[in-house]
Amino acid sequence: MTESTLTSPRVAALVLGAVLVLVGVAVVASAQAAIVGMSVFAFAGALARTRTPLRRAFVVRRRFTDVTVLVVFAVVLAYLGLTTPLA
């Protein structure tokens, strides 16, 4: 992989596929399961942001800010997904 490529096509295709699976889960099974899945994605994003070297990341904000926002978002989504009854 070259240094100019920030996201490999394989990773982009996997993320797109996972998003489509979450939409399918929301339509077929339950919205709560999809919301908890989105929470897992937010946690994974926070982990990826902590592990990505600064020379490979699109840096606009500090890493601490990005990770904090993603973790708070993930916790709120997990709480809402596990406690809110969706019909």
KEDOKOL-801091 format. One record per residue: x, z, y of N, C-alpha, C, O in turn; residue in three letters; residue number from 1. Coordinates in Angstrom, 2 decimals. Each point is the difference from the previous one (the first is absolute). Example, Ala and Ser with C-alpha at 12.3 -4.5 7.8 and 13.67 -1.06 7.14 Angstrom:
    neast      nup   nnorth   caeast     caup  canorth    ceast      cup   cnorth    oeast      oup   onorth  type  seq
    13.19     7.80    -5.69    -0.89     0.00     1.19     0.90     0.00     1.20     1.04     0.66    -0.02   ALA    1
    -1.39    -1.38     1.07     0.82     0.06     1.19    -0.77     0.73     1.09     0.51     0.17     1.11   SER    2
***
This chain:
    neast      nup   nnorth   caeast     caup  canorth    ceast      cup   cnorth    oeast      oup   onorth  type  seq
     0.85     0.00    -1.17    -0.85     0.00     1.17     0.90     0.00     1.23     0.95     0.77     0.09   MET    1
    -1.27    -1.62     0.84     0.81    -0.09     1.21    -0.32     1.14     0.95    -1.04     0.64    -0.10   THR    2
     1.96    -0.41     1.01    -0.18     1.10     0.95    -1.14    -0.27     0.99    -0.58     0.94     0.53   GLU    3
     0.25    -2.22    -0.28    -1.05    -0.32     0.95    -1.40     0.20    -0.59    -0.97     0.08     0.74   SER    4
     0.87     0.00    -2.07    -1.29     0.20    -0.64    -0.30     1.49    -0.05     0.69     0.76    -0.68   THR    5
    -1.73    -0.35     1.40    -0.35     1.42     0.02    -0.91     0.38    -1.16     0.14     1.09    -0.56   LEU    6
    -1.05    -1.97     0.19    -0.92     0.28    -1.10     0.07    -1.16    -0.98    -0.23    -1.15     0.38   THR    7
     0.53     1.46    -1.61     0.08    -1.08    -0.99    -1.41    -0.50    -0.30    -0.97     0.75     0.11   SER    8
     0.85    -2.01    -0.48    -1.32    -0.53    -0.36    -0.65     0.74    -1.16    -1.22     0.11    -0.05   PRO    9
     2.02     0.41    -0.86    -0.55     0.75    -1.14    -0.66     1.30     0.47    -1.10     0.34    -0.45   ARG   10
     1.76     0.37     1.35    -0.57     1.25     0.52    -1.28    -0.29     0.79    -0.99     0.71    -0.14   VAL   11
     1.02    -1.75     0.95    -1.18    -0.36     0.79    -1.17    -0.37    -0.92    -1.14     0.39     0.26   ALA   12
     1.42    -1.13    -1.33    -1.07    -0.37    -0.94    -0.53     1.23    -0.74    -1.21     0.10    -0.23   ALA   13
     2.08     0.84    -0.14    -0.46     1.22    -0.67    -0.87     0.84     0.91    -1.02     0.54    -0.44   LEU   14
     1.40    -0.42     1.69    -0.81     0.79     0.94    -1.36    -0.67     0.22    -1.03     0.68     0.00   VAL   15
     1.02    -1.99     0.19    -1.26    -0.70     0.16    -0.88     0.15    -1.24    -1.21     0.22     0.11   LEU   16
     1.80    -0.33    -1.28    -0.76     0.19    -1.23    -0.57     1.41    -0.12    -1.13     0.17    -0.45   GLY   17
     1.91     0.83     0.84    -0.48     1.38    -0.06    -1.14     0.23     0.97    -0.95     0.72    -0.31   ALA   18
     1.02    -1.32     1.48    -1.09     0.12     0.96    -1.26    -0.64    -0.54    -1.10     0.55     0.14   VAL   19
     1.23    -1.71    -0.75    -1.17    -0.65    -0.60    -0.58     0.82    -1.15    -1.22     0.04    -0.18   LEU   20
     2.08     0.61    -0.59    -0.49     0.89    -1.07    -0.79     1.17     0.61    -1.05     0.37    -0.52   VAL   21
     1.57     0.21     1.62    -0.73     1.10     0.64    -1.36    -0.45     0.52    -0.98     0.74    -0.12   LEU   22
     0.90    -1.93     0.68    -1.29    -0.53     0.46    -0.93    -0.18    -1.20    -1.18     0.33     0.08   VAL   23
     1.70    -0.85    -1.17    -0.80    -0.15    -1.21    -0.49     1.34    -0.54    -1.14     0.11    -0.45   GLY   24
     1.99     0.89     0.47    -0.39     1.35    -0.44    -1.11     0.54     0.89    -0.95     0.61    -0.49   VAL   25
     1.06    -0.84     1.78    -1.03     0.49     0.93    -1.33    -0.68    -0.26    -1.04     0.64     0.09   ALA   26
     1.06    -1.93    -0.40    -1.24    -0.74    -0.22    -0.60     0.34    -1.36    -1.21     0.20    -0.11   VAL   27
     2.05    -0.15    -0.91    -0.51     0.16    -1.37    -0.19     1.46    -0.38    -1.06     0.37    -0.50   VAL   28
     2.05     0.46     0.71    -0.04     1.38    -0.49    -0.52     0.96     1.07    -1.18     0.36     0.00   ALA   29
     2.05     0.04     0.92    -0.43     0.93     1.03     0.90    -0.09     1.21     1.19    -0.31    -0.10   SER   30
    -1.78     0.57     1.24     0.77     0.00     1.24     0.97     1.18     0.03     1.08    -0.10     0.59   ALA   31
    -1.45     1.20    -1.22     0.89     1.17    -0.01     1.31    -0.31    -0.69     1.07     0.40     0.48   GLN   32
    -1.12    -1.11    -1.59     1.23    -0.36    -0.71     0.87    -0.91     0.85     1.22     0.12     0.00   ALA   33
    -1.84    -1.04     0.73     0.75    -0.90     0.86     0.64     0.76     1.16     1.12    -0.30     0.40   ALA   34
    -1.82     1.29     0.14     0.55     0.79     1.11     1.18     0.82    -0.47     1.01     0.11     0.70   ILE   35
    -1.11     0.47    -1.88     1.13     0.75    -0.56     1.17    -0.96    -0.26     1.16     0.37     0.19   VAL   36
    -1.45    -1.59    -0.62     1.04    -1.00    -0.19     0.69    -0.35     1.31     1.21    -0.19     0.03   GLY   37
    -1.97     0.09     1.06     0.59    -0.24     1.31     0.90     1.15     0.42     1.02    -0.20     0.66   MET   38
    -1.41     1.40    -1.04     0.82     1.17     0.29     1.35    -0.11    -0.73     1.04     0.33     0.56   SER   39
    -1.09    -0.79    -1.79     1.24    -0.19    -0.76     0.88    -1.05     0.68     1.22     0.16     0.06   VAL   40
    -1.84    -1.23     0.45     0.76    -1.02     0.73     0.65     0.59     1.25     1.14    -0.34     0.32   PHE   41
    -1.85     1.21     0.39     0.58     0.60     1.20     1.18     0.89    -0.36     1.02    -0.01     0.69   ALA   42
    -1.15     0.78    -1.76     1.13     0.82    -0.46     1.18    -0.89    -0.40     1.15     0.32     0.32   PHE   43
    -1.42    -1.42    -1.00     1.06    -0.92    -0.39     0.67    -0.62     1.23     1.21    -0.20     0.01   ALA   44
    -2.01    -0.09     1.02     0.57    -0.52     1.23     0.91     1.00     0.68     1.05    -0.36     0.54   GLY   45
    -1.45     1.63    -0.55     0.84     1.05     0.58     1.30     0.13    -0.78     1.08     0.14     0.59   ALA   46
    -1.17    -0.19    -1.90     1.20     0.08    -0.83     0.91    -1.21     0.24     1.21     0.14     0.10   LEU   47
    -1.81    -1.31    -0.01     0.79    -1.21     0.25     0.68     0.07     1.36     1.13    -0.45     0.16   ALA   48
    -1.83     1.00     0.82     0.59     0.10     1.35     1.18     0.97     0.01     0.96    -0.21     0.75   ARG   49
    -1.02     1.26    -1.55     1.13     0.93    -0.06     1.19    -0.60    -0.73     1.14     0.37     0.29   THR   50
    -1.36    -1.29    -1.21     1.06    -0.57    -0.82     0.58    -1.30     0.55     1.09    -0.39    -0.40   ARG   51
    -1.79    -0.27     1.31     0.48    -1.28     0.52     1.13     0.23     0.99    -0.15     0.77     0.94   THR   52
     1.28    -1.43    -1.15     1.10     0.13     0.96    -0.42    -0.55     1.37    -0.79    -0.94     0.08   PRO   53
     1.31     1.52     0.98    -0.40    -0.41     1.34     0.33    -1.46     0.28    -0.72    -0.65     0.76   LEU   54
     1.76     0.13    -1.35     0.34    -1.40     0.24    -0.98    -0.95    -0.67    -0.02    -1.18     0.33   ARG   55
    -0.80     1.68    -1.28    -0.97    -0.83    -0.71    -1.43     0.20     0.49    -0.91    -0.70    -0.44   ARG   56
     0.70     1.65     1.34    -1.34     0.33     0.46    -0.27    -0.60     1.37     0.92    -0.17     0.81   ALA   57
    -2.18    -0.13    -0.56    -0.43    -0.41     1.32    -0.24     1.29     0.78    -1.03     0.65    -0.16   PHE   58
     1.97    -0.29     1.00    -0.01     1.31     0.64    -0.59    -0.11     1.39     0.56    -0.65     0.88   VAL   59
    -1.70     1.30    -0.69    -0.61     0.11     1.32    -0.08     1.47     0.38     0.26     0.38     1.15   VAL   60
    -0.61     0.45    -2.12    -0.08     1.44     0.23     1.05     0.70    -0.85     0.66    -0.62    -0.84   ARG   61
    -0.54     1.91     1.07     0.91     0.78    -0.84    -0.58     0.12    -1.40    -1.21    -0.02    -0.20   ARG   62
     2.09     0.16    -0.75    -0.40     0.13    -1.40    -0.90     1.22    -0.20    -0.98    -0.06    -0.73   ARG   63
     1.32     1.16     1.39    -0.79     1.23    -0.13    -1.45    -0.25     0.42    -0.93     0.49    -0.66   PHE   64
     0.72    -1.23     1.74    -1.35    -0.29     0.48    -0.77    -0.83    -1.03    -1.15     0.31    -0.30   THR   65
     1.77    -1.35    -0.22    -0.66    -0.84    -0.99    -0.38     0.79    -1.25    -1.13    -0.10    -0.48   ASP   66
     2.06     0.87    -0.04    -0.27     0.76    -1.22    -1.07     1.06     0.23    -0.88     0.19    -0.84   VAL   67
     0.93     0.48     1.98    -1.01     1.02     0.31    -1.39    -0.60     0.08    -0.95     0.54    -0.57   THR   68
     0.82    -1.66     1.27    -1.31    -0.65     0.14    -0.51    -0.46    -1.37    -1.18     0.18    -0.31   VAL   69
     2.03    -0.77    -0.51    -0.43    -0.47    -1.31    -0.40     1.15    -0.93    -0.98    -0.11    -0.74   LEU   70
     1.72     1.20     0.78    -0.34     1.14    -0.86    -1.32     0.64     0.45    -0.83     0.34    -0.83   VAL   71
     0.65    -0.18     2.13    -1.27     0.57     0.49    -1.16    -0.92    -0.37    -1.04     0.48    -0.45   VAL   72
     1.22    -1.78     0.62    -1.04    -0.97    -0.37    -0.31     0.10    -1.49    -1.16    -0.04    -0.40   PHE   73
     2.19     0.15    -0.43    -0.20     0.10    -1.45    -0.74     1.28    -0.38    -0.89    -0.03    -0.85   ALA   74
     1.25     1.14     1.48    -0.66     1.27    -0.32    -1.47    -0.05     0.41    -0.86     0.46    -0.74   VAL   75
     0.58    -1.00     1.92    -1.39    -0.10     0.47    -0.80    -0.92    -0.92    -1.13     0.33    -0.37   VAL   76
     1.70    -1.46    -0.01    -0.71    -0.90    -0.93    -0.25     0.67    -1.34    -1.09    -0.13    -0.56   LEU   77
     2.09     0.83     0.04    -0.19     0.68    -1.29    -1.09     1.06     0.11    -0.83     0.12    -0.89   ALA   78
     0.84     0.65     1.97    -1.03     1.02     0.19    -1.38    -0.62     0.07    -0.93     0.45    -0.67   TYR   79
     0.79    -1.50     1.49    -1.31    -0.64     0.13    -0.43    -0.67    -1.31    -1.17     0.05    -0.37   LEU   80
     2.11    -0.66    -0.31    -0.34    -0.66    -1.26    -0.42     0.96    -1.09    -0.82    -0.33    -0.86   GLY   81
     1.39     1.54     0.89    -0.31     0.97    -1.04    -1.20     0.91     0.34    -0.57     0.61    -0.90   LEU   82
     0.21    -0.53     2.15    -1.06     0.96     0.38    -1.27    -0.64     0.54    -1.05     0.64    -0.02   THR   83
     1.10    -1.86     0.49    -1.17    -0.63     0.60    -0.78    -0.77    -1.07     0.54    -0.89    -0.65   THR   84
    -1.81     1.24     0.48    -0.80    -0.74    -0.98    -0.44    -1.35     0.60    -0.76    -0.05     0.96   PRO   85
     1.25    -1.02    -1.55    -0.38    -1.34     0.45    -0.91    -0.61    -1.04     0.29     0.04    -1.20   LEU   86
    -1.38    -0.60     1.66    -0.97    -0.60    -0.95     0.27    -1.44    -0.24    -0.72    -0.64    -0.76   ALA   87
***
